[in-house]
Amino acid sequence: MPLYKYRAMNKEGRIRNGNLDATNEADLEQRLSRMSLDLIRADITEEKRASVGQRKVEKSDLINFCFHMEQLTRAGVPMLEGLSDLRDSLEHPRFREVIANLIDEIEGGKSLSEALQDHPTIFDTFFVNLIKAGEASGELARIFESLADTIKWQDELNQSTKKLLTSPLFVGTAVIGVTIFLMVYLVPQLVGFVTSMGQELPMHTRALIATSNFMVQYWYICLIVPVVTFAGLKTLVKINPKARFAADGFKLRVWRIGPVLQKIILSRFANFFAMMYAAGIPILRCLEIAEGIIDNTVVRAALQQARTDIQEGEPISRSFQNTGLFPPLVVRMLKVGETTGGLDKALLNVSYFYDRDIRASIDKVQAMIQPTMTIVLGLLLGWVMLSVLGPVYDTISNIEM
């Protein structure tokens, strides 16, 4: 469905400009008419172009949307009136257009979940399916409340992931910068002094001089090779499924960081699965939706295997255990949930446990980074000082003899 940039006039004669999805110009005119606007001019534009220069729809916008709709739905306000109130109160241009489009599609006979499905970049499969389940069960207000809490929790989890990855990258970059400074600027100034002593240099001093000379003469290689290697690996991972699978598996095995990332993924899965199951979505459909939510292909493959085993009649806990990826805690809680009939509560317990463990693990990783980098810098500086002062000390010793 193309996106139209329109110019229209309301009943008071005021001009309004905006963007709206429509099948064709006649459909656009009808949609604007239902919004009490008369079309003056319309041009087709690309959706990507329409978003240029506009703030994208953030998770905070979705949280406000869910909170607004939960309050109005619980108060018994009709859906269209609630969406209209939200549209008129929004300051976000693009999100306001999306809400206006939702109103128009619902007026055209679609349900809310069907209208949301037309905007997959804003409302993902998880969001749409929960709304669909809420419409079927008549508990839309509770679904909106749960969605608001989940999106807020997901945003906090994303911040924890960024916090986990940003600190090592920042410190690592600082160490690389210090190394370049030593090898390109400091060591060359000391080389002349060391070589002028006229004695045979030890192996570690020759290694330092060779490293410094290489970085001075071929500095462009030192800059280009890491960038090209990183870009090449990123492209390979993007276009090659086997490379993507290997890279995702490596992420889960990285020392200290990998286990925390795995806990973050499993916590997200447990929370989403519990919400969908509590909303009345069948287990196999929950797993299918979860596969699309999880970004790691190794975990996704494990979910696919578990879903296949469940389809063939295996119990849920044994199906997850057979994958070899899910830890005993998850398997045990799944088994408890199967036995008691409270699978959603059992998985929420898993998510709660991992949330606490994730925060503690991130604090441990960050506490470990500073002394580790201090040791690395100390070894680097020790190498430079030993390589420079060692020959000086030997020369002084020979003079005294």
NORWORA-V377014 format. One record per pair of residues at least 4 apart in sequence whose ideal C-beta (glycine too) atoms are under 7 Angstrom apart, sorted by the first residue. I is the first residue (numbers start at 0). GAP is how many residues later the second one is. If there is no record, write none. Layout:
I/GAP + I/GAP
//
This chain:
0/20 + 0/21 + 0/22 + 1/42 + 2/16 + 2/18 + 2/42 + 2/43 + 2/44 + 2/47 + 3/15 + 3/16 + 3/18 + 3/24 + 3/38 + 3/39 + 3/40 + 4/14 + 4/38 + 4/40 + 5/12 + 5/14 + 5/22 + 5/26 + 5/33 + 5/36 + 6/8 + 6/10 + 6/33 + 6/34 + 7/8 + 7/24 + 7/29 + 7/30 + 7/31 + 7/32 + 8/4 + 8/5 + 8/6 + 8/28 + 8/29 + 8/31 + 9/4 + 9/6 + 9/26 + 9/27 + 10/25 + 15/21 + 17/79 + 18/31 + 18/78 + 19/8 + 19/11 + 19/77 + 19/80 + 19/81 + 20/80 + 21/5 + 21/6 + 21/9 + 22/4 + 24/4 + 24/17 + 25/4 + 26/4 + 27/4 + 27/11 + 27/14 + 28/4 + 28/10 + 29/4 + 30/4 + 30/73 + 31/5 + 31/7 + 32/4 + 33/70 + 33/73 + 34/65 + 44/4 + 44/5 + 45/4 + 46/4 + 50/5 + 50/43 + 53/39 + 53/40 + 54/37 + 56/4 + 56/5 + 56/35 + 56/37 + 56/38 + 56/65 + 58/4 + 58/92 + 58/96 + 59/4 + 60/4 + 60/31 + 60/34 + 61/4 + 61/89 + 62/4 + 62/85 + 62/88 + 62/89 + 63/4 + 64/4 + 64/21 + 65/4 + 65/78 + 65/81 + 65/82 + 65/85 + 66/4 + 66/81 + 67/4 + 67/18 + 68/4 + 68/13 + 68/75 + 69/4 + 69/71 + 69/74 + 69/75 + 69/78 + 70/4 + 71/5 + 71/10 + 72/4 + 72/9 + 72/67 + 72/68 + 72/71 + 73/67 + 76/4 + 76/5 + 77/4 + 78/4 + 78/27 + 78/33 + 79/4 + 79/23 + 79/26 + 79/27 + 80/4 + 81/4 + 82/4 + 82/16 + 82/19 + 82/20 + 83/4 + 83/19 + 84/4 + 85/4 + 85/13 + 86/9 + 86/12 + 86/13 + 86/16 + 89/5 + 89/6 + 89/9 + 91/4 + 92/4 + 93/4 + 94/4 + 95/4 + 96/4 + 97/4 + 97/21 + 97/24 + 98/4 + 99/4 + 100/4 + 101/4 + 101/13 + 101/14 + 102/4 + 103/4 + 104/5 + 104/10 + 104/13 + 105/4 + 105/6 + 105/9 + 109/4 + 109/5 + 110/24 + 111/4 + 111/19 + 111/23 + 112/4 + 112/15 + 112/18 + 112/19 + 112/22 + 115/7 + 115/11 + 115/12 + 115/15 + 116/11 + 118/4 + 119/4 + 122/4 + 122/5 + 124/4 + 124/164 + 124/167 + 125/4 + 125/146 + 125/163 + 125/167 + 126/4 + 126/20 + 127/4 + 128/4 + 128/147 + 128/152 + 128/160 + 129/4 + 129/13 + 129/17 + 129/145 + 129/146 + 129/149 + 130/4 + 130/12 + 131/4 + 132/4 + 132/10 + 132/146 + 132/147 + 132/148 + 133/5 + 133/6 + 133/9 + 133/145 + 134/5 + 136/143 + 138/4 + 139/4 + 140/4 + 141/4 + 142/4 + 142/136 + 143/4 + 144/4 + 145/4 + 145/129 + 146/4 + 147/4 + 148/4 + 149/4 + 149/121 + 149/125 + 150/4 + 151/4 + 152/4 + 152/118 + 153/4 + 153/114 + 154/4 + 155/4 + 156/4 + 156/107 + 156/110 + 156/111 + 157/4 + 158/4 + 159/4 + 159/104 + 159/198 + 159/199 + 159/202 + 160/4 + 160/103 + 161/4 + 162/4 + 162/199 + 163/93 + 163/96 + 163/198 + 163/201 + 164/4 + 165/4 + 166/4 + 166/199 + 166/202 + 167/4 + 167/201 + 168/4 + 169/4 + 170/4 + 170/198 + 170/202 + 171/4 + 172/4 + 173/4 + 174/4 + 174/198 + 174/201 + 174/202 + 175/4 + 176/4 + 177/4 + 177/199 + 178/4 + 178/201 + 179/4 + 180/4 + 180/5 + 181/4 + 181/5 + 181/198 + 181/202 + 182/4 + 182/28 + 182/29 + 182/32 + 183/31 + 183/32 + 183/35 + 185/4 + 186/4 + 186/21 + 186/25 + 186/197 + 187/24 + 187/28 + 189/4 + 189/198 + 190/4 + 190/18 + 190/21 + 191/4 + 193/7 + 193/11 + 193/194 + 193/197 + 196/194 + 196/198 + 198/192 + 198/195 + 198/196 + 200/4 + 200/5 + 200/190 + 201/188 + 202/4 + 203/4 + 203/179 + 203/182 + 203/183 + 204/4 + 204/182 + 204/185 + 204/186 + 205/4 + 206/4 + 207/4 + 207/175 + 207/176 + 207/179 + 208/4 + 209/4 + 210/4 + 211/4 + 212/4 + 213/4 + 214/4 + 214/7 + 217/4 + 218/4 + 219/4 + 220/4 + 222/4 + 223/4 + 224/4 + 225/4 + 226/4 + 227/4 + 228/4 + 229/4 + 230/4 + 231/4 + 232/4 + 233/4 + 234/4 + 235/4 + 235/7 + 236/6 + 236/7 + 236/10 + 239/4 + 240/4 + 241/4 + 242/4 + 243/4 + 243/53 + 244/4 + 244/52 + 244/53 + 245/4 + 246/4 + 247/48 + 247/49 + 247/50 + 248/4 + 248/49 + 249/4 + 250/7 + 250/10 + 251/6 + 251/9 + 251/10 + 251/46 + 252/5 + 253/4 + 255/109 + 255/112 + 256/4 + 256/108 + 257/4 + 258/4 + 259/4 + 259/98 + 259/101 + 259/102 + 259/105 + 260/4 + 261/4 + 262/4 + 262/91 + 262/94 + 262/95 + 262/98 + 263/4 + 263/94 + 264/4 + 264/29 + 264/31 + 264/34 + 265/4 + 265/64 + 265/88 + 266/4 + 266/84 + 266/87 + 266/88 + 266/91 + 267/4 + 268/4 + 268/21 + 268/25 + 269/4 + 269/60 + 269/77 + 269/80 + 269/81 + 270/4 + 270/77 + 270/80 + 271/4 + 271/18 + 271/21 + 272/4 + 272/13 + 272/17 + 272/74 + 273/4 + 273/70 + 273/73 + 273/74 + 273/77 + 274/4 + 275/5 + 275/10 + 275/13 + 276/4 + 276/6 + 276/9 + 276/66 + 276/67 + 277/66 + 280/4 + 280/5 + 281/4 + 282/4 + 282/27 + 282/33 + 283/4 + 283/23 + 283/26 + 283/27 + 284/4 + 285/4 + 286/4 + 286/16 + 286/19 + 286/20 + 287/19 + 288/4 + 289/4 + 289/13 + 290/9 + 290/12 + 290/13 + 293/5 + 293/6 + 293/9 + 295/4 + 296/4 + 297/4 + 298/4 + 298/26 + 299/4 + 300/4 + 301/4 + 301/21 + 301/23 + 301/24 + 302/4 + 303/4 + 304/4 + 304/18 + 305/4 + 305/13 + 305/14 + 305/17 + 306/4 + 307/4 + 308/5 + 308/10 + 308/13 + 309/4 + 309/6 + 309/9 + 313/4 + 313/5 + 314/4 + 314/23 + 315/4 + 315/18 + 315/22 + 316/4 + 316/14 + 316/17 + 316/18 + 316/21 + 317/4 + 319/6 + 319/10 + 319/11 + 319/14 + 320/10 + 325/4 + 325/5 + 327/4 + 328/4 + 328/21 + 328/24 + 329/4 + 329/20 + 330/4 + 331/4 + 332/4 + 332/13 + 332/14 + 332/16 + 332/17 + 333/4 + 333/12 + 334/4 + 335/4 + 335/10 + 336/5 + 336/6 + 336/9 + 336/10 + 337/5 + 341/4 + 342/4 + 343/4 + 344/4 + 345/4 + 346/4 + 347/4 + 348/4 + 349/4 + 350/4 + 351/4 + 352/4 + 353/4 + 354/4 + 355/4 + 356/4 + 357/4 + 358/4 + 359/4 + 360/4 + 361/4 + 362/4 + 363/4 + 364/4 + 367/4 + 368/4 + 369/4 + 370/4 + 371/4 + 372/4 + 373/4 + 374/4 + 375/4 + 376/4 + 377/4 + 378/4 + 379/4 + 380/4 + 381/4 + 382/4 + 383/4 + 384/4 + 385/4 + 387/4 + 388/4 + 389/4 + 390/4 + 391/4 + 392/4 + 393/4 + 394/4 + 395/4 + 396/4
//
